[in-house]
Amino acid sequence: MFKALLLQSWYKLCDRALEKQLARDLLFRRFVGLDISEVVPGHSTFWRFWQTLEKLNLMEGCSTR
């Protein structure tokens, strides 16, 4: 999941765009470790994961959304 957030930051994607990109781009899938047959997490999953990291103060020094 963290690798997906890296891609989101590097490519300046919103949560929905990240979800779509993971669904259609094999290089994105490979980078995050998603097999071709695995279901892509929904956009709200990325948002919740980011929120959890922020609550744990693990996102200090990282770019904000």
mmCIF file of the N, C-alpha and C atoms, coordinates in Angstrom:
data_MODEL
# 
_entry.id   MODEL 
# 
loop_
_atom_site.group_PDB 
_atom_site.id 
_atom_site.type_symbol 
_atom_site.label_atom_id 
_atom_site.label_alt_id 
_atom_site.label_comp_id 
_atom_site.label_asym_id 
_atom_site.label_entity_id 
_atom_site.label_seq_id 
_atom_site.pdbx_PDB_ins_code 
_atom_site.Cartn_x 
_atom_site.Cartn_y 
_atom_site.Cartn_z 
_atom_site.occupancy 
_atom_site.B_iso_or_equiv 
_atom_site.pdbx_formal_charge 
_atom_site.auth_seq_id 
_atom_site.auth_comp_id 
_atom_site.auth_asym_id 
_atom_site.auth_atom_id 
_atom_site.pdbx_PDB_model_num 
ATOM 1   N N  . MET A 1 1  ? 0.826   -1.189  0.000   1.00 0.00 ? 1  MET A N  1 
ATOM 2   C CA . MET A 1 1  ? 0.000   0.000   0.000   1.00 0.00 ? 1  MET A CA 1 
ATOM 3   C C  . MET A 1 1  ? 0.876   1.260   0.000   1.00 0.00 ? 1  MET A C  1 
ATOM 4   N N  . PHE A 1 2  ? 1.978   1.210   0.755   1.00 0.00 ? 2  PHE A N  1 
ATOM 5   C CA . PHE A 1 2  ? 2.848   2.380   0.810   1.00 0.00 ? 2  PHE A CA 1 
ATOM 6   C C  . PHE A 1 2  ? 3.437   2.696   -0.565  1.00 0.00 ? 2  PHE A C  1 
ATOM 7   N N  . LYS A 1 3  ? 3.787   1.663   -1.319  1.00 0.00 ? 3  LYS A N  1 
ATOM 8   C CA . LYS A 1 3  ? 4.326   1.887   -2.662  1.00 0.00 ? 3  LYS A CA 1 
ATOM 9   C C  . LYS A 1 3  ? 3.300   2.562   -3.560  1.00 0.00 ? 3  LYS A C  1 
ATOM 10  N N  . ALA A 1 4  ? 2.041   2.246   -3.365  1.00 0.00 ? 4  ALA A N  1 
ATOM 11  C CA . ALA A 1 4  ? 0.985   2.903   -4.143  1.00 0.00 ? 4  ALA A CA 1 
ATOM 12  C C  . ALA A 1 4  ? 0.947   4.394   -3.812  1.00 0.00 ? 4  ALA A C  1 
ATOM 13  N N  . LEU A 1 5  ? 1.135   4.734   -2.541  1.00 0.00 ? 5  LEU A N  1 
ATOM 14  C CA . LEU A 1 5  ? 1.155   6.146   -2.160  1.00 0.00 ? 5  LEU A CA 1 
ATOM 15  C C  . LEU A 1 5  ? 2.374   6.859   -2.744  1.00 0.00 ? 5  LEU A C  1 
ATOM 16  N N  . LEU A 1 6  ? 3.475   6.143   -2.880  1.00 0.00 ? 6  LEU A N  1 
ATOM 17  C CA . LEU A 1 6  ? 4.644   6.739   -3.539  1.00 0.00 ? 6  LEU A CA 1 
ATOM 18  C C  . LEU A 1 6  ? 4.321   7.084   -4.987  1.00 0.00 ? 6  LEU A C  1 
ATOM 19  N N  . LEU A 1 7  ? 3.711   6.140   -5.702  1.00 0.00 ? 7  LEU A N  1 
ATOM 20  C CA . LEU A 1 7  ? 3.315   6.409   -7.088  1.00 0.00 ? 7  LEU A CA 1 
ATOM 21  C C  . LEU A 1 7  ? 2.357   7.589   -7.159  1.00 0.00 ? 7  LEU A C  1 
ATOM 22  N N  . GLN A 1 8  ? 1.433   7.642   -6.218  1.00 0.00 ? 8  GLN A N  1 
ATOM 23  C CA . GLN A 1 8  ? 0.456   8.726   -6.191  1.00 0.00 ? 8  GLN A CA 1 
ATOM 24  C C  . GLN A 1 8  ? 1.160   10.073  -6.043  1.00 0.00 ? 8  GLN A C  1 
ATOM 25  N N  . SER A 1 9  ? 2.145   10.119  -5.188  1.00 0.00 ? 9  SER A N  1 
ATOM 26  C CA . SER A 1 9  ? 2.888   11.355  -4.966  1.00 0.00 ? 9  SER A CA 1 
ATOM 27  C C  . SER A 1 9  ? 3.753   11.709  -6.177  1.00 0.00 ? 9  SER A C  1 
ATOM 28  N N  . TRP A 1 10 ? 4.472   10.745  -6.710  1.00 0.00 ? 10 TRP A N  1 
ATOM 29  C CA . TRP A 1 10 ? 5.372   10.993  -7.836  1.00 0.00 ? 10 TRP A CA 1 
ATOM 30  C C  . TRP A 1 10 ? 4.627   11.454  -9.079  1.00 0.00 ? 10 TRP A C  1 
ATOM 31  N N  . TYR A 1 11 ? 3.454   10.864  -9.328  1.00 0.00 ? 11 TYR A N  1 
ATOM 32  C CA . TYR A 1 11 ? 2.698   11.187  -10.537 1.00 0.00 ? 11 TYR A CA 1 
ATOM 33  C C  . TYR A 1 11 ? 1.569   12.187  -10.287 1.00 0.00 ? 11 TYR A C  1 
ATOM 34  N N  . LYS A 1 12 ? 1.486   12.691  -9.048  1.00 0.00 ? 12 LYS A N  1 
ATOM 35  C CA . LYS A 1 12 ? 0.485   13.699  -8.674  1.00 0.00 ? 12 LYS A CA 1 
ATOM 36  C C  . LYS A 1 12 ? -0.931  13.246  -9.039  1.00 0.00 ? 12 LYS A C  1 
ATOM 37  N N  . LEU A 1 13 ? -1.286  12.049  -8.549  1.00 0.00 ? 13 LEU A N  1 
ATOM 38  C CA . LEU A 1 13 ? -2.591  11.460  -8.834  1.00 0.00 ? 13 LEU A CA 1 
ATOM 39  C C  . LEU A 1 13 ? -3.516  11.612  -7.635  1.00 0.00 ? 13 LEU A C  1 
ATOM 40  N N  . CYS A 1 14 ? -4.783  11.850  -7.896  1.00 0.00 ? 14 CYS A N  1 
ATOM 41  C CA . CYS A 1 14 ? -5.769  11.798  -6.822  1.00 0.00 ? 14 CYS A CA 1 
ATOM 42  C C  . CYS A 1 14 ? -6.061  10.314  -6.550  1.00 0.00 ? 14 CYS A C  1 
ATOM 43  N N  . ASP A 1 15 ? -6.805  10.039  -5.494  1.00 0.00 ? 15 ASP A N  1 
ATOM 44  C CA . ASP A 1 15 ? -7.090  8.650   -5.119  1.00 0.00 ? 15 ASP A CA 1 
ATOM 45  C C  . ASP A 1 15 ? -7.789  7.887   -6.241  1.00 0.00 ? 15 ASP A C  1 
ATOM 46  N N  . ARG A 1 16 ? -8.765  8.512   -6.861  1.00 0.00 ? 16 ARG A N  1 
ATOM 47  C CA . ARG A 1 16 ? -9.501  7.842   -7.952  1.00 0.00 ? 16 ARG A CA 1 
ATOM 48  C C  . ARG A 1 16 ? -8.599  7.577   -9.156  1.00 0.00 ? 16 ARG A C  1 
ATOM 49  N N  . ALA A 1 17 ? -7.731  8.526   -9.479  1.00 0.00 ? 17 ALA A N  1 
ATOM 50  C CA . ALA A 1 17 ? -6.815  8.340   -10.609 1.00 0.00 ? 17 ALA A CA 1 
ATOM 51  C C  . ALA A 1 17 ? -5.803  7.234   -10.312 1.00 0.00 ? 17 ALA A C  1 
ATOM 52  N N  . LEU A 1 18 ? -5.358  7.146   -9.071  1.00 0.00 ? 18 LEU A N  1 
ATOM 53  C CA . LEU A 1 18 ? -4.439  6.073   -8.685  1.00 0.00 ? 18 LEU A CA 1 
ATOM 54  C C  . LEU A 1 18 ? -5.111  4.717   -8.851  1.00 0.00 ? 18 LEU A C  1 
ATOM 55  N N  . GLU A 1 19 ? -6.351  4.616   -8.414  1.00 0.00 ? 19 GLU A N  1 
ATOM 56  C CA . GLU A 1 19 ? -7.105  3.371   -8.569  1.00 0.00 ? 19 GLU A CA 1 
ATOM 57  C C  . GLU A 1 19 ? -7.206  2.980   -10.051 1.00 0.00 ? 19 GLU A C  1 
ATOM 58  N N  . LYS A 1 20 ? -7.559  3.937   -10.897 1.00 0.00 ? 20 LYS A N  1 
ATOM 59  C CA . LYS A 1 20 ? -7.685  3.657   -12.336 1.00 0.00 ? 20 LYS A CA 1 
ATOM 60  C C  . LYS A 1 20 ? -6.343  3.274   -12.951 1.00 0.00 ? 20 LYS A C  1 
ATOM 61  N N  . GLN A 1 21 ? -5.294  3.972   -12.559 1.00 0.00 ? 21 GLN A N  1 
ATOM 62  C CA . GLN A 1 21 ? -3.972  3.688   -13.113 1.00 0.00 ? 21 GLN A CA 1 
ATOM 63  C C  . GLN A 1 21 ? -3.503  2.290   -12.716 1.00 0.00 ? 21 GLN A C  1 
ATOM 64  N N  . LEU A 1 22 ? -3.750  1.895   -11.483 1.00 0.00 ? 22 LEU A N  1 
ATOM 65  C CA . LEU A 1 22 ? -3.378  0.549   -11.041 1.00 0.00 ? 22 LEU A CA 1 
ATOM 66  C C  . LEU A 1 22 ? -4.184  -0.523  -11.771 1.00 0.00 ? 22 LEU A C  1 
ATOM 67  N N  . ALA A 1 23 ? -5.405  -0.183  -12.156 1.00 0.00 ? 23 ALA A N  1 
ATOM 68  C CA . ALA A 1 23 ? -6.256  -1.152  -12.849 1.00 0.00 ? 23 ALA A CA 1 
ATOM 69  C C  . ALA A 1 23 ? -5.791  -1.404  -14.277 1.00 0.00 ? 23 ALA A C  1 
ATOM 70  N N  . ARG A 1 24 ? -5.140  -0.408  -14.906 1.00 0.00 ? 24 ARG A N  1 
ATOM 71  C CA . ARG A 1 24 ? -4.813  -0.575  -16.322 1.00 0.00 ? 24 ARG A CA 1 
ATOM 72  C C  . ARG A 1 24 ? -3.323  -0.568  -16.654 1.00 0.00 ? 24 ARG A C  1 
ATOM 73  N N  . ASP A 1 25 ? -2.474  -0.184  -15.720 1.00 0.00 ? 25 ASP A N  1 
ATOM 74  C CA . ASP A 1 25 ? -1.045  -0.083  -16.010 1.00 0.00 ? 25 ASP A CA 1 
ATOM 75  C C  . ASP A 1 25 ? -0.277  -1.221  -15.328 1.00 0.00 ? 25 ASP A C  1 
ATOM 76  N N  . LEU A 1 26 ? 0.264   -2.118  -16.133 1.00 0.00 ? 26 LEU A N  1 
ATOM 77  C CA . LEU A 1 26 ? 0.970   -3.281  -15.594 1.00 0.00 ? 26 LEU A CA 1 
ATOM 78  C C  . LEU A 1 26 ? 2.241   -2.895  -14.839 1.00 0.00 ? 26 LEU A C  1 
ATOM 79  N N  . LEU A 1 27 ? 2.891   -1.812  -15.253 1.00 0.00 ? 27 LEU A N  1 
ATOM 80  C CA . LEU A 1 27 ? 4.086   -1.371  -14.538 1.00 0.00 ? 27 LEU A CA 1 
ATOM 81  C C  . LEU A 1 27 ? 3.739   -0.866  -13.144 1.00 0.00 ? 27 LEU A C  1 
ATOM 82  N N  . PHE A 1 28 ? 2.637   -0.163  -13.008 1.00 0.00 ? 28 PHE A N  1 
ATOM 83  C CA . PHE A 1 28 ? 2.178   0.280   -11.693 1.00 0.00 ? 28 PHE A CA 1 
ATOM 84  C C  . PHE A 1 28 ? 1.868   -0.935  -10.824 1.00 0.00 ? 28 PHE A C  1 
ATOM 85  N N  . ARG A 1 29 ? 1.148   -1.893  -11.393 1.00 0.00 ? 29 ARG A N  1 
ATOM 86  C CA . ARG A 1 29 ? 0.775   -3.105  -10.646 1.00 0.00 ? 29 ARG A CA 1 
ATOM 87  C C  . ARG A 1 29 ? 2.014   -3.852  -10.166 1.00 0.00 ? 29 ARG A C  1 
ATOM 88  N N  . ARG A 1 30 ? 2.980   -3.978  -11.058 1.00 0.00 ? 30 ARG A N  1 
ATOM 89  C CA . ARG A 1 30 ? 4.196   -4.707  -10.702 1.00 0.00 ? 30 ARG A CA 1 
ATOM 90  C C  . ARG A 1 30 ? 4.955   -3.986  -9.597  1.00 0.00 ? 30 ARG A C  1 
ATOM 91  N N  . PHE A 1 31 ? 5.044   -2.662  -9.685  1.00 0.00 ? 31 PHE A N  1 
ATOM 92  C CA . PHE A 1 31 ? 5.766   -1.888  -8.677  1.00 0.00 ? 31 PHE A CA 1 
ATOM 93  C C  . PHE A 1 31 ? 5.168   -2.084  -7.287  1.00 0.00 ? 31 PHE A C  1 
ATOM 94  N N  . VAL A 1 32 ? 3.840   -2.092  -7.200  1.00 0.00 ? 32 VAL A N  1 
ATOM 95  C CA . VAL A 1 32 ? 3.206   -2.233  -5.883  1.00 0.00 ? 32 VAL A CA 1 
ATOM 96  C C  . VAL A 1 32 ? 3.037   -3.691  -5.466  1.00 0.00 ? 32 VAL A C  1 
ATOM 97  N N  . GLY A 1 33 ? 3.332   -4.620  -6.376  1.00 0.00 ? 33 GLY A N  1 
ATOM 98  C CA . GLY A 1 33 ? 3.249   -6.037  -6.027  1.00 0.00 ? 33 GLY A CA 1 
ATOM 99  C C  . GLY A 1 33 ? 1.889   -6.665  -6.232  1.00 0.00 ? 33 GLY A C  1 
ATOM 100 N N  . LEU A 1 34 ? 1.075   -6.069  -7.091  1.00 0.00 ? 34 LEU A N  1 
ATOM 101 C CA . LEU A 1 34 ? -0.250  -6.622  -7.388  1.00 0.00 ? 34 LEU A CA 1 
ATOM 102 C C  . LEU A 1 34 ? -0.162  -7.557  -8.581  1.00 0.00 ? 34 LEU A C  1 
ATOM 103 N N  . ASP A 1 35 ? -0.610  -8.776  -8.398  1.00 0.00 ? 35 ASP A N  1 
ATOM 104 C CA . ASP A 1 35 ? -0.678  -9.731  -9.501  1.00 0.00 ? 35 ASP A CA 1 
ATOM 105 C C  . ASP A 1 35 ? -1.788  -9.306  -10.451 1.00 0.00 ? 35 ASP A C  1 
ATOM 106 N N  . ILE A 1 36 ? -1.692  -9.740  -11.681 1.00 0.00 ? 36 ILE A N  1 
ATOM 107 C CA . ILE A 1 36 ? -2.680  -9.374  -12.704 1.00 0.00 ? 36 ILE A CA 1 
ATOM 108 C C  . ILE A 1 36 ? -4.092  -9.810  -12.317 1.00 0.00 ? 36 ILE A C  1 
ATOM 109 N N  . SER A 1 37 ? -4.205  -10.883 -11.546 1.00 0.00 ? 37 SER A N  1 
ATOM 110 C CA . SER A 1 37 ? -5.524  -11.397 -11.171 1.00 0.00 ? 37 SER A CA 1 
ATOM 111 C C  . SER A 1 37 ? -6.056  -10.792 -9.872  1.00 0.00 ? 37 SER A C  1 
ATOM 112 N N  . GLU A 1 38 ? -5.242  -10.018 -9.171  1.00 0.00 ? 38 GLU A N  1 
ATOM 113 C CA . GLU A 1 38 ? -5.681  -9.422  -7.908  1.00 0.00 ? 38 GLU A CA 1 
ATOM 114 C C  . GLU A 1 38 ? -6.544  -8.187  -8.156  1.00 0.00 ? 38 GLU A C  1 
ATOM 115 N N  . VAL A 1 39 ? -7.460  -7.976  -7.255  1.00 0.00 ? 39 VAL A N  1 
ATOM 116 C CA . VAL A 1 39 ? -8.349  -6.815  -7.327  1.00 0.00 ? 39 VAL A CA 1 
ATOM 117 C C  . VAL A 1 39 ? -7.599  -5.579  -6.828  1.00 0.00 ? 39 VAL A C  1 
ATOM 118 N N  . VAL A 1 40 ? -7.754  -4.485  -7.538  1.00 0.00 ? 40 VAL A N  1 
ATOM 119 C CA . VAL A 1 40 ? -7.129  -3.219  -7.155  1.00 0.00 ? 40 VAL A CA 1 
ATOM 120 C C  . VAL A 1 40 ? -7.904  -2.629  -5.978  1.00 0.00 ? 40 VAL A C  1 
ATOM 121 N N  . PRO A 1 41 ? -7.200  -2.160  -4.946  1.00 0.00 ? 41 PRO A N  1 
ATOM 122 C CA . PRO A 1 41 ? -7.898  -1.515  -3.833  1.00 0.00 ? 41 PRO A CA 1 
ATOM 123 C C  . PRO A 1 41 ? -8.678  -0.294  -4.323  1.00 0.00 ? 41 PRO A C  1 
ATOM 124 N N  . GLY A 1 42 ? -9.793  -0.021  -3.690  1.00 0.00 ? 42 GLY A N  1 
ATOM 125 C CA . GLY A 1 42 ? -10.603 1.134   -4.053  1.00 0.00 ? 42 GLY A CA 1 
ATOM 126 C C  . GLY A 1 42 ? -9.972  2.433   -3.594  1.00 0.00 ? 42 GLY A C  1 
ATOM 127 N N  . HIS A 1 43 ? -10.433 3.535   -4.184  1.00 0.00 ? 43 HIS A N  1 
ATOM 128 C CA . HIS A 1 43 ? -9.854  4.841   -3.852  1.00 0.00 ? 43 HIS A CA 1 
ATOM 129 C C  . HIS A 1 43 ? -9.978  5.186   -2.374  1.00 0.00 ? 43 HIS A C  1 
ATOM 130 N N  . SER A 1 44 ? -11.050 4.748   -1.735  1.00 0.00 ? 44 SER A N  1 
ATOM 131 C CA . SER A 1 44 ? -11.222 5.056   -0.310  1.00 0.00 ? 44 SER A CA 1 
ATOM 132 C C  . SER A 1 44 ? -10.213 4.304   0.555   1.00 0.00 ? 44 SER A C  1 
ATOM 133 N N  . THR A 1 45 ? -9.726  3.180   0.072   1.00 0.00 ? 45 THR A N  1 
ATOM 134 C CA . THR A 1 45 ? -8.710  2.427   0.804   1.00 0.00 ? 45 THR A CA 1 
ATOM 135 C C  . THR A 1 45 ? -7.415  3.225   0.883   1.00 0.00 ? 45 THR A C  1 
ATOM 136 N N  . PHE A 1 46 ? -7.037  3.866   -0.215  1.00 0.00 ? 46 PHE A N  1 
ATOM 137 C CA . PHE A 1 46 ? -5.829  4.690   -0.212  1.00 0.00 ? 46 PHE A CA 1 
ATOM 138 C C  . PHE A 1 46 ? -5.991  5.869   0.738   1.00 0.00 ? 46 PHE A C  1 
ATOM 139 N N  . TRP A 1 47 ? -7.165  6.485   0.708   1.00 0.00 ? 47 TRP A N  1 
ATOM 140 C CA . TRP A 1 47 ? -7.419  7.625   1.586   1.00 0.00 ? 47 TRP A CA 1 
ATOM 141 C C  . TRP A 1 47 ? -7.345  7.192   3.045   1.00 0.00 ? 47 TRP A C  1 
ATOM 142 N N  . ARG A 1 48 ? -7.969  6.080   3.403   1.00 0.00 ? 48 ARG A N  1 
ATOM 143 C CA . ARG A 1 48 ? -7.948  5.604   4.793   1.00 0.00 ? 48 ARG A CA 1 
ATOM 144 C C  . ARG A 1 48 ? -6.534  5.241   5.235   1.00 0.00 ? 48 ARG A C  1 
ATOM 145 N N  . PHE A 1 49 ? -5.758  4.625   4.349   1.00 0.00 ? 49 PHE A N  1 
ATOM 146 C CA . PHE A 1 49 ? -4.382  4.269   4.689   1.00 0.00 ? 49 PHE A CA 1 
ATOM 147 C C  . PHE A 1 49 ? -3.562  5.526   4.964   1.00 0.00 ? 49 PHE A C  1 
ATOM 148 N N  . TRP A 1 50 ? -3.706  6.537   4.118   1.00 0.00 ? 50 TRP A N  1 
ATOM 149 C CA . TRP A 1 50 ? -3.006  7.809   4.311   1.00 0.00 ? 50 TRP A CA 1 
ATOM 150 C C  . TRP A 1 50 ? -3.405  8.438   5.650   1.00 0.00 ? 50 TRP A C  1 
ATOM 151 N N  . GLN A 1 51 ? -4.699  8.432   5.941   1.00 0.00 ? 51 GLN A N  1 
ATOM 152 C CA . GLN A 1 51 ? -5.178  9.002   7.199   1.00 0.00 ? 51 GLN A CA 1 
ATOM 153 C C  . GLN A 1 51 ? -4.593  8.267   8.401   1.00 0.00 ? 51 GLN A C  1 
ATOM 154 N N  . THR A 1 52 ? -4.507  6.955   8.314   1.00 0.00 ? 52 THR A N  1 
ATOM 155 C CA . THR A 1 52 ? -3.934  6.160   9.401   1.00 0.00 ? 52 THR A CA 1 
ATOM 156 C C  . THR A 1 52 ? -2.468  6.516   9.609   1.00 0.00 ? 52 THR A C  1 
ATOM 157 N N  . LEU A 1 53 ? -1.721  6.640   8.532   1.00 0.00 ? 53 LEU A N  1 
ATOM 158 C CA . LEU A 1 53 ? -0.305  7.017   8.646   1.00 0.00 ? 53 LEU A CA 1 
ATOM 159 C C  . LEU A 1 53 ? -0.153  8.402   9.259   1.00 0.00 ? 53 LEU A C  1 
ATOM 160 N N  . GLU A 1 54 ? -1.031  9.320   8.888   1.00 0.00 ? 54 GLU A N  1 
ATOM 161 C CA . GLU A 1 54 ? -0.976  10.668  9.462   1.00 0.00 ? 54 GLU A CA 1 
ATOM 162 C C  . GLU A 1 54 ? -1.288  10.651  10.953  1.00 0.00 ? 54 GLU A C  1 
ATOM 163 N N  . LYS A 1 55 ? -2.283  9.865   11.363  1.00 0.00 ? 55 LYS A N  1 
ATOM 164 C CA . LYS A 1 55 ? -2.636  9.776   12.789  1.00 0.00 ? 55 LYS A CA 1 
ATOM 165 C C  . LYS A 1 55 ? -1.479  9.232   13.613  1.00 0.00 ? 55 LYS A C  1 
ATOM 166 N N  . LEU A 1 56 ? -0.683  8.366   13.020  1.00 0.00 ? 56 LEU A N  1 
ATOM 167 C CA . LEU A 1 56 ? 0.469   7.783   13.708  1.00 0.00 ? 56 LEU A CA 1 
ATOM 168 C C  . LEU A 1 56 ? 1.729   8.636   13.546  1.00 0.00 ? 56 LEU A C  1 
ATOM 169 N N  . ASN A 1 57 ? 1.563   9.825   12.968  1.00 0.00 ? 57 ASN A N  1 
ATOM 170 C CA . ASN A 1 57 ? 2.669   10.758  12.718  1.00 0.00 ? 57 ASN A CA 1 
ATOM 171 C C  . ASN A 1 57 ? 3.783   10.129  11.891  1.00 0.00 ? 57 ASN A C  1 
ATOM 172 N N  . LEU A 1 58 ? 3.424   9.291   10.948  1.00 0.00 ? 58 LEU A N  1 
ATOM 173 C CA . LEU A 1 58 ? 4.410   8.647   10.085  1.00 0.00 ? 58 LEU A CA 1 
ATOM 174 C C  . LEU A 1 58 ? 4.588   9.376   8.765   1.00 0.00 ? 58 LEU A C  1 
ATOM 175 N N  . MET A 1 59 ? 3.833   10.437  8.560   1.00 0.00 ? 59 MET A N  1 
ATOM 176 C CA . MET A 1 59 ? 3.913   11.162  7.293   1.00 0.00 ? 59 MET A CA 1 
ATOM 177 C C  . MET A 1 59 ? 4.626   12.502  7.435   1.00 0.00 ? 59 MET A C  1 
ATOM 178 N N  . GLU A 1 60 ? 5.258   12.745  8.587   1.00 0.00 ? 60 GLU A N  1 
ATOM 179 C CA . GLU A 1 60 ? 5.993   13.993  8.770   1.00 0.00 ? 60 GLU A CA 1 
ATOM 180 C C  . GLU A 1 60 ? 7.128   14.061  7.758   1.00 0.00 ? 60 GLU A C  1 
ATOM 181 N N  . GLY A 1 61 ? 7.260   15.174  7.101   1.00 0.00 ? 61 GLY A N  1 
ATOM 182 C CA . GLY A 1 61 ? 8.305   15.357  6.108   1.00 0.00 ? 61 GLY A CA 1 
ATOM 183 C C  . GLY A 1 61 ? 7.923   14.893  4.712   1.00 0.00 ? 61 GLY A C  1 
ATOM 184 N N  . CYS A 1 62 ? 6.793   14.219  4.599   1.00 0.00 ? 62 CYS A N  1 
ATOM 185 C CA . CYS A 1 62 ? 6.325   13.780  3.282   1.00 0.00 ? 62 CYS A CA 1 
ATOM 186 C C  . CYS A 1 62 ? 5.422   14.857  2.703   1.00 0.00 ? 62 CYS A C  1 
ATOM 187 N N  . SER A 1 63 ? 5.300   14.842  1.400   1.00 0.00 ? 63 SER A N  1 
ATOM 188 C CA . SER A 1 63 ? 4.428   15.829  0.767   1.00 0.00 ? 63 SER A CA 1 
ATOM 189 C C  . SER A 1 63 ? 2.991   15.607  1.209   1.00 0.00 ? 63 SER A C  1 
ATOM 190 N N  . THR A 1 64 ? 2.262   16.682  1.327   1.00 0.00 ? 64 THR A N  1 
ATOM 191 C CA . THR A 1 64 ? 0.863   16.576  1.726   1.00 0.00 ? 64 THR A CA 1 
ATOM 192 C C  . THR A 1 64 ? 0.004   16.307  0.519   1.00 0.00 ? 64 THR A C  1 
ATOM 193 N N  . ARG A 1 65 ? -1.195  15.891  0.764   1.00 0.00 ? 65 ARG A N  1 
ATOM 194 C CA . ARG A 1 65 ? -2.111  15.566  -0.317  1.00 0.00 ? 65 ARG A CA 1 
ATOM 195 C C  . ARG A 1 65 ? -2.631  16.810  -0.889  1.00 0.00 ? 65 ARG A C  1 
# 
